[in-house]
């Protein structure tokens, strides 16, 4: 795993946090929640891809 991956996740988190605060302060709590959920789903999809690579590496390492 590369440090760029961690920075991408951090950037997504910062962007989602700022959007969340802007939407809450403007009285749009529902959109703020949807933005947070969308950010969470994007990050989870990124992590699932990395977990898949990890399992492939382990499988190759132990020759399974």
C-alpha positions, 0 to 999 in steps of 0.5 A: 500500500502506498502513502498516496492511498492514505492521502486520498482517503484523508482528502476525501474525509476533509472534503466530506467534512467541509461539505457536511458542515456547510450543508448542516449550517444551511439547514439541509441535514438530509443532504449532509447525511447523504454526502457523508454516506456517499463519502463513506461508500467511496472510501469503502470501495477503495479499501475493498480494492486494496483488500482484494490485492492483499488477499491475492498477495497472501495467496501467491505467498503461500502458493494456495 
